[in-house]
Amino acid sequence: MEQAPGSPQEPQGASGLPRCYRHPDRETGITCTRCERPICPECMISASVGFQCPDCVRGGSGTGHTREANQPRTVAGGTVAADPRLVTKILVGVNLALFLVQLTVGDRFTERFELLGHAFVPGSGSVEGIAEGQWYRLVTAMFLHSGYMHIAFNMLSLWWVGGPLEAALGRVRYLALYAASGLAGSALTYLLAEPNQPSLGASGAIFGLFGATAILMRRLNYDMRPVIALLAINLVITFGWPDIAWQAHVGGLVGGLVVGYAMVHAPRERRSLIQYGSCALVLVATVVVVLVRTAQLT
C-alpha cells in the first residue's frame, strides 16, 4: 500500500526528523507548502510563501501562485540547476590540474604563484611578493597545494561540504561565497604572517564553506552537532599542527560566516542587494587590509 504524501508514516531519521521524499538518506525539518512532503535543501524551491518541492513546481501554476513560485529557486534564491554540483566539480578539477602542473614544472611554478608577502626569491634573483604589486598571489595561492596529503584532504572537504552547499545556494552565490572566503583568508595571512613565509592552499575558501554550512543548517533547524564537531576538529588541527597557515583558516571562516549569513537570511525584497553587498563588503575589507600591510612593508 502506498503512503499518502505528507502522511504520518513518512520515514523518520534517527533524530526523529522526517526524511526527504526524493533523497531518503537526508533528514529535514522543512516541508513543501503545497503537498506537505519533507524536502531537503537540494529540493527546496523558493515560493511566495515558504518552499515547494520540484514536483509541485512542475505541476503547473495553481491559483494564487505567483510567477516566482513556478520558477525553480534554491533556498537562497538561486536558480535550481540540472547539475547542482557543477561548480564544485570545476573547482576540484582546477585544483587537481594545477597540482599536476606543480608536479610537472616544479618549484619554479609554485614560487611564482604562492602567497608571499615580501621576500627575496633565489629562483628569480629578485625581491617579490604582494608588497611588490603581485596582488594576483592572493588568488593563485588558493589553487596550489604543498603535497599529496594537503590536496587530498582539501579536495575531499571541498566535495563533501561544497556540493550540498552549492545545491542550497545556487551556482553564482556559491562561487561568490567561495571567492570571498578565499580572499579573506589570503588577506589575513598577508597581514599577520611573516612576509618571507610563503603559504598556499584552498583551506581558506573551504573554511568559509564550513562557516556558511553552519549558518544554513541553523537556518533549516538541522542538527548542528556534526558540523560543529567537524569545525572544532579542523580548528584543533589548525592551531595544533605545525606549518599550517592558521590565518587563512580564520580569515576564510570569518568571511564565510559573514557572506553565508547574508545569503541565507537576506529578506526576499532586497535579497540580491544584501547577498552580493556582503561579498562586496568582504572584498573592500580585503583591499583595505592589503593596502595597510603593503604600506607597512614598503
C-alpha positions as a LaTeX table, in Angstrom:
\begin{tabular}{lrrr}
\hline
Residue & $x$ (\AA) & $y$ (\AA) & $z$ (\AA) \\
\hline
Met1 & 0.00 & 0.00 & 0.00 \\
Glu2 & 1.37 & 3.41 & $-0.96$ \\
Gln3 & 1.63 & 6.10 & 1.66 \\
Ala4 & $-0.15$ & 9.35 & 1.04 \\
Pro5 & 2.10 & 12.39 & 0.65 \\
Gly6 & 2.76 & 14.04 & 3.98 \\
Ser7 & 1.19 & 11.19 & 5.93 \\
Pro8 & 2.33 & 10.44 & 9.50 \\
Gln9 & 4.07 & 7.32 & 8.17 \\
Glu10 & 6.83 & 9.29 & 6.42 \\
Pro11 & 10.22 & 7.64 & 7.14 \\
Gln12 & 11.81 & 9.03 & 10.27 \\
Gly13 & 15.54 & 9.58 & 10.86 \\
Ala14 & 17.49 & 8.74 & 13.97 \\
Ser15 & 16.92 & 12.24 & 15.31 \\
Gly16 & 13.16 & 11.97 & 14.83 \\
Leu17 & 13.09 & 14.23 & 11.76 \\
Pro18 & 11.39 & 13.04 & 8.55 \\
Arg19 & 13.47 & 12.21 & 5.50 \\
Cys20 & 13.33 & 14.00 & 2.14 \\
Tyr21 & 10.89 & 12.21 & $-0.17$ \\
Arg22 & 13.39 & 12.46 & $-3.06$ \\
His23 & 16.52 & 11.73 & $-1.00$ \\
Pro24 & 15.61 & 9.20 & 1.70 \\
Asp25 & 19.09 & 9.39 & 3.24 \\
Arg26 & 18.67 & 13.06 & 4.20 \\
Glu27 & 16.79 & 14.24 & 7.27 \\
Thr28 & 14.96 & 17.57 & 7.10 \\
Gly29 & 12.70 & 19.80 & 9.11 \\
Ile30 & 11.21 & 21.58 & 6.07 \\
Thr31 & 8.07 & 20.55 & 4.17 \\
Cys32 & 6.58 & 21.62 & 0.85 \\
Thr33 & 3.90 & 24.28 & 1.39 \\
Arg34 & 1.62 & 22.62 & $-1.20$ \\
Cys35 & 1.87 & 18.85 & $-0.71$ \\
Glu36 & 3.49 & 18.91 & 2.76 \\
Arg37 & 6.09 & 16.30 & 1.85 \\
Pro38 & 9.51 & 16.73 & 3.56 \\
Ile39 & 12.19 & 18.27 & 1.33 \\
Cys40 & 15.94 & 18.74 & 1.79 \\
Pro41 & 17.91 & 21.90 & 0.77 \\
Glu42 & 18.65 & 20.49 & $-2.69$ \\
Cys43 & 14.93 & 20.06 & $-3.37$ \\
Met44 & 13.72 & 23.34 & $-1.86$ \\
Ile45 & 12.34 & 25.80 & $-4.36$ \\
Ser46 & 11.55 & 29.28 & $-3.06$ \\
Ala47 & 7.88 & 30.22 & $-3.40$ \\
Ser48 & 5.86 & 33.29 & $-2.47$ \\
Val49 & 5.34 & 31.67 & 0.93 \\
Gly50 & 7.79 & 29.06 & 2.20 \\
Phe51 & 9.27 & 26.42 & $-0.08$ \\
Gln52 & 7.87 & 23.97 & $-2.62$ \\
Cys53 & 9.11 & 20.65 & $-3.93$ \\
Pro54 & 10.16 & 20.18 & $-7.59$ \\
Asp55 & 7.08 & 18.05 & $-8.36$ \\
Cys56 & 4.66 & 20.76 & $-7.24$ \\
Val57 & 6.54 & 23.44 & $-9.17$ \\
Arg58 & 6.47 & 21.36 & $-12.36$ \\
Gly59 & 2.83 & 20.51 & $-11.77$ \\
Gly60 & 1.53 & 23.82 & $-13.04$ \\
Ser61 & 0.62 & 27.29 & $-11.85$ \\
Gly62 & $-2.16$ & 26.66 & $-9.39$ \\
Thr63 & $-4.36$ & 29.56 & $-8.36$ \\
Gly64 & $-2.81$ & 32.05 & $-6.05$ \\
His65 & 0.79 & 31.19 & $-7.00$ \\
Thr66 & 3.00 & 33.89 & $-8.44$ \\
Arg67 & 5.34 & 33.62 & $-11.40$ \\
Glu68 & 8.27 & 33.34 & $-8.98$ \\
Ala69 & 6.67 & 30.34 & $-7.31$ \\
Asn70 & 6.75 & 28.48 & $-10.65$ \\
Gln71 & 10.43 & 29.22 & $-11.25$ \\
Pro72 & 12.76 & 26.72 & $-9.56$ \\
Arg73 & 14.73 & 28.54 & $-6.87$ \\
Thr74 & 17.12 & 27.42 & $-4.16$ \\
Val75 & 16.73 & 28.27 & $-0.50$ \\
Ala76 & 18.93 & 31.35 & $-1.10$ \\
Gly77 & 17.05 & 32.46 & $-4.21$ \\
Gly78 & 19.42 & 31.00 & $-6.80$ \\
Thr79 & 18.38 & 29.11 & $-9.90$ \\
Val80 & 17.98 & 25.36 & $-9.50$ \\
Ala81 & 20.45 & 23.71 & $-11.90$ \\
Ala82 & 20.30 & 20.34 & $-13.60$ \\
Asp83 & 23.71 & 19.52 & $-12.11$ \\
Pro84 & 23.74 & 21.06 & $-8.61$ \\
Arg85 & 27.44 & 20.21 & $-8.10$ \\
Leu86 & 28.86 & 21.59 & $-11.35$ \\
Val87 & 30.85 & 24.48 & $-9.83$ \\
Thr88 & 32.23 & 22.20 & $-7.12$ \\
Lys89 & 33.36 & 19.73 & $-9.79$ \\
Ile90 & 35.05 & 22.54 & $-11.72$ \\
Leu91 & 36.82 & 23.84 & $-8.61$ \\
Val92 & 38.08 & 20.36 & $-7.75$ \\
Gly93 & 39.21 & 19.89 & $-11.35$ \\
Val94 & 41.09 & 23.22 & $-11.42$ \\
Asn95 & 42.87 & 22.43 & $-8.15$ \\
Leu96 & 43.88 & 18.97 & $-9.37$ \\
Ala97 & 45.03 & 20.29 & $-12.74$ \\
Leu98 & 47.22 & 22.96 & $-11.16$ \\
Phe99 & 48.66 & 20.41 & $-8.74$ \\
Leu100 & 49.72 & 18.33 & $-11.74$ \\
Val101 & 51.36 & 21.45 & $-13.18$ \\
Gln102 & 53.19 & 21.94 & $-9.89$ \\
Leu103 & 54.47 & 18.38 & $-10.04$ \\
Thr104 & 55.48 & 18.73 & $-13.69$ \\
Val105 & 57.09 & 22.17 & $-13.70$ \\
Gly106 & 58.49 & 22.06 & $-10.18$ \\
Asp107 & 59.23 & 24.70 & $-7.58$ \\
Arg108 & 59.62 & 27.49 & $-10.14$ \\
Phe109 & 55.90 & 27.44 & $-10.84$ \\
Thr110 & 54.89 & 27.24 & $-7.17$ \\
Glu111 & 57.24 & 30.06 & $-6.13$ \\
Arg112 & 55.79 & 32.27 & $-8.87$ \\
Phe113 & 52.18 & 31.95 & $-7.70$ \\
Glu114 & 52.15 & 31.06 & $-3.98$ \\
Leu115 & 51.18 & 33.66 & $-1.40$ \\
Leu116 & 54.27 & 35.65 & $-0.44$ \\
Gly117 & 54.33 & 38.97 & 1.36 \\
His118 & 57.74 & 40.43 & 0.64 \\
Ala119 & 60.95 & 38.45 & 0.26 \\
Phe120 & 63.97 & 37.70 & $-1.90$ \\
Val121 & 63.31 & 34.68 & $-4.11$ \\
Pro122 & 66.53 & 32.85 & $-5.07$ \\
Gly123 & 64.94 & 31.28 & $-8.12$ \\
Ser124 & 64.23 & 34.66 & $-9.71$ \\
Gly125 & 67.09 & 36.58 & $-8.14$ \\
Ser126 & 64.81 & 39.44 & $-7.11$ \\
Val127 & 62.54 & 40.67 & $-4.33$ \\
Glu128 & 58.97 & 39.55 & $-4.95$ \\
Gly129 & 55.61 & 39.34 & $-3.22$ \\
Ile130 & 52.29 & 41.09 & $-2.81$ \\
Ala131 & 54.06 & 44.18 & $-1.46$ \\
Glu132 & 55.81 & 44.42 & $-4.83$ \\
Gly133 & 52.47 & 44.69 & $-6.63$ \\
Gln134 & 51.91 & 40.97 & $-7.23$ \\
Trp135 & 48.32 & 41.03 & $-5.96$ \\
Tyr136 & 47.47 & 38.03 & $-8.12$ \\
Arg137 & 49.14 & 35.86 & $-5.48$ \\
Leu138 & 46.10 & 36.43 & $-3.24$ \\
Val139 & 44.07 & 34.43 & $-5.77$ \\
Thr140 & 46.52 & 31.98 & $-7.30$ \\
Ala141 & 47.64 & 30.70 & $-3.90$ \\
Met142 & 44.07 & 29.47 & $-3.33$ \\
Phe143 & 44.55 & 26.83 & $-6.04$ \\
Leu144 & 48.00 & 25.48 & $-5.17$ \\
His145 & 48.98 & 22.76 & $-2.69$ \\
Ser146 & 52.14 & 21.58 & $-0.98$ \\
Gly147 & 51.75 & 17.81 & $-1.29$ \\
Tyr148 & 49.54 & 14.78 & $-1.81$ \\
Met149 & 48.03 & 14.78 & 1.68 \\
His150 & 47.38 & 18.52 & 1.51 \\
Ile151 & 45.41 & 18.41 & $-1.72$ \\
Ala152 & 43.68 & 15.12 & $-0.87$ \\
Phe153 & 42.32 & 16.45 & 2.42 \\
Asn154 & 41.25 & 19.78 & 0.89 \\
Met155 & 39.55 & 18.25 & $-2.13$ \\
Leu156 & 37.66 & 15.69 & $-0.04$ \\
Ser157 & 36.48 & 18.51 & 2.23 \\
Leu158 & 35.51 & 20.63 & $-0.76$ \\
Trp159 & 33.50 & 17.80 & $-2.30$ \\
Trp160 & 31.80 & 16.80 & 0.93 \\
Val161 & 30.85 & 20.31 & 2.08 \\
Gly162 & 30.76 & 22.21 & $-1.20$ \\
Gly163 & 28.33 & 20.02 & $-3.14$ \\
Pro164 & 25.34 & 20.29 & $-0.79$ \\
Leu165 & 26.06 & 23.98 & $-0.19$ \\
Glu166 & 26.13 & 24.70 & $-3.92$ \\
Ala167 & 22.77 & 22.96 & $-4.28$ \\
Ala168 & 21.32 & 25.10 & $-1.49$ \\
Leu169 & 22.70 & 28.45 & $-2.66$ \\
Gly170 & 22.85 & 28.15 & $-6.43$ \\
Arg171 & 25.92 & 28.35 & $-8.63$ \\
Val172 & 26.55 & 32.11 & $-8.72$ \\
Arg173 & 26.02 & 32.69 & $-5.00$ \\
Tyr174 & 28.12 & 29.65 & $-4.12$ \\
Leu175 & 31.00 & 30.82 & $-6.31$ \\
Ala176 & 30.78 & 34.32 & $-4.80$ \\
Leu177 & 30.95 & 32.81 & $-1.32$ \\
Tyr178 & 33.95 & 30.66 & $-2.24$ \\
Ala179 & 35.85 & 33.59 & $-3.75$ \\
Ala180 & 35.08 & 35.97 & $-0.88$ \\
Ser181 & 36.14 & 33.42 & 1.74 \\
Gly182 & 39.35 & 32.56 & $-0.07$ \\
Leu183 & 40.32 & 36.21 & $-0.49$ \\
Ala184 & 39.56 & 36.93 & 3.17 \\
Gly185 & 41.87 & 34.08 & 4.16 \\
Ser186 & 44.64 & 35.31 & 1.86 \\
Ala187 & 44.34 & 38.88 & 3.14 \\
Leu188 & 44.58 & 37.88 & 6.81 \\
Thr189 & 47.59 & 35.69 & 6.03 \\
Tyr190 & 49.30 & 38.59 & 4.27 \\
Leu191 & 48.55 & 40.85 & 7.24 \\
Leu192 & 49.66 & 38.59 & 10.10 \\
Ala193 & 52.15 & 36.08 & 8.73 \\
Glu194 & 55.87 & 36.76 & 8.32 \\
Pro195 & 56.38 & 38.48 & 4.96 \\
Asn196 & 59.03 & 35.97 & 3.88 \\
Gln197 & 56.89 & 32.93 & 4.82 \\
Pro198 & 55.10 & 31.53 & 1.73 \\
Ser199 & 51.71 & 29.83 & 2.03 \\
Leu200 & 49.27 & 28.15 & $-0.31$ \\
Gly201 & 46.13 & 26.03 & $-0.35$ \\
Ala202 & 42.35 & 26.10 & $-0.73$ \\
Ser203 & 41.81 & 25.85 & 3.04 \\
Gly204 & 40.73 & 29.47 & 3.47 \\
Ala205 & 37.89 & 29.12 & 0.97 \\
Ile206 & 36.92 & 25.70 & 2.38 \\
Phe207 & 36.75 & 27.07 & 5.92 \\
Gly208 & 34.40 & 29.70 & 4.53 \\
Leu209 & 32.20 & 26.90 & 3.22 \\
Phe210 & 32.24 & 25.33 & 6.69 \\
Gly211 & 31.02 & 28.59 & 8.20 \\
Ala212 & 28.27 & 29.06 & 5.63 \\
Thr213 & 27.16 & 25.45 & 6.09 \\
Ala214 & 26.76 & 26.04 & 9.82 \\
Ile215 & 24.63 & 29.13 & 9.11 \\
Leu216 & 22.47 & 27.18 & 6.63 \\
Met217 & 21.95 & 24.23 & 8.96 \\
Arg218 & 20.95 & 26.59 & 11.75 \\
Arg219 & 18.50 & 28.32 & 9.41 \\
Leu220 & 16.91 & 24.98 & 8.46 \\
Asn221 & 16.80 & 23.73 & 12.07 \\
Tyr222 & 19.14 & 20.83 & 11.29 \\
Asp223 & 21.18 & 19.05 & 13.94 \\
Met224 & 24.22 & 21.30 & 14.38 \\
Arg225 & 26.39 & 18.81 & 16.23 \\
Pro226 & 28.04 & 17.14 & 13.20 \\
Val227 & 29.17 & 20.39 & 11.56 \\
Ile228 & 30.27 & 21.90 & 14.90 \\
Ala229 & 32.29 & 18.78 & 15.68 \\
Leu230 & 33.90 & 18.82 & 12.24 \\
Leu231 & 34.72 & 22.51 & 12.52 \\
Ala232 & 36.15 & 22.03 & 16.01 \\
Ile233 & 38.39 & 19.19 & 14.79 \\
Asn234 & 39.66 & 21.34 & 11.93 \\
Leu235 & 40.37 & 24.26 & 14.26 \\
Val236 & 42.31 & 21.97 & 16.61 \\
Ile237 & 44.39 & 20.77 & 13.66 \\
Thr238 & 44.81 & 24.37 & 12.50 \\
Phe239 & 46.36 & 25.55 & 15.76 \\
Gly240 & 47.96 & 22.31 & 16.87 \\
Trp241 & 49.68 & 21.14 & 13.70 \\
Pro242 & 52.95 & 22.74 & 12.60 \\
Asp243 & 53.41 & 24.58 & 9.29 \\
Ile244 & 49.72 & 25.43 & 8.88 \\
Ala245 & 48.72 & 28.98 & 7.95 \\
Trp246 & 46.06 & 29.41 & 10.62 \\
Gln247 & 45.49 & 32.97 & 9.42 \\
Ala248 & 43.99 & 31.68 & 6.16 \\
His249 & 41.65 & 29.35 & 8.03 \\
Val250 & 40.44 & 32.03 & 10.44 \\
Gly251 & 40.09 & 34.67 & 7.73 \\
Gly252 & 38.18 & 32.30 & 5.46 \\
Leu253 & 35.90 & 31.21 & 8.30 \\
Val254 & 35.02 & 34.79 & 9.21 \\
Gly255 & 34.40 & 35.68 & 5.57 \\
Gly256 & 32.22 & 32.60 & 5.12 \\
Leu257 & 30.16 & 33.39 & 8.21 \\
Val258 & 29.52 & 36.96 & 7.06 \\
Val259 & 28.61 & 36.09 & 3.47 \\
Gly260 & 26.80 & 32.89 & 4.46 \\
Tyr261 & 24.55 & 34.74 & 6.90 \\
Ala262 & 23.66 & 37.27 & 4.22 \\
Met263 & 22.99 & 34.55 & 1.66 \\
Val264 & 20.64 & 32.59 & 3.92 \\
His265 & 18.90 & 35.33 & 5.89 \\
Ala266 & 18.51 & 38.13 & 3.34 \\
Pro267 & 14.84 & 39.25 & 3.05 \\
Arg268 & 13.23 & 38.41 & $-0.27$ \\
Glu269 & 12.57 & 42.00 & $-1.35$ \\
Arg270 & 16.27 & 43.00 & $-1.02$ \\
Arg271 & 17.84 & 39.58 & $-1.39$ \\
Ser272 & 20.33 & 40.18 & $-4.21$ \\
Leu273 & 21.40 & 43.58 & $-2.85$ \\
Ile274 & 22.22 & 42.19 & 0.59 \\
Gln275 & 23.76 & 38.96 & $-0.66$ \\
Tyr276 & 26.14 & 40.49 & $-3.16$ \\
Gly277 & 26.61 & 43.54 & $-0.96$ \\
Ser278 & 28.09 & 41.26 & 1.71 \\
Cys279 & 30.53 & 39.89 & $-0.88$ \\
Ala280 & 31.47 & 43.45 & $-1.84$ \\
Leu281 & 31.99 & 44.28 & 1.84 \\
Val282 & 34.42 & 41.39 & 2.26 \\
Leu283 & 36.21 & 42.43 & $-0.94$ \\
Val284 & 36.56 & 46.02 & 0.29 \\
Ala285 & 37.91 & 44.77 & 3.64 \\
Thr286 & 40.41 & 42.62 & 1.73 \\
Val287 & 41.63 & 45.59 & $-0.30$ \\
Val288 & 42.00 & 47.74 & 2.82 \\
Val289 & 43.98 & 45.03 & 4.62 \\
Val290 & 46.28 & 44.58 & 1.63 \\
Leu291 & 46.89 & 48.32 & 1.32 \\
Val292 & 47.66 & 48.68 & 5.02 \\
Arg293 & 50.04 & 45.72 & 5.04 \\
Thr294 & 51.76 & 46.90 & 1.86 \\
Ala295 & 52.33 & 50.33 & 3.41 \\
Gln296 & 53.91 & 48.63 & 6.44 \\
Leu297 & 56.28 & 46.53 & 4.33 \\
Thr298 & 57.33 & 49.22 & 1.87 \\
\hline
\end{tabular}
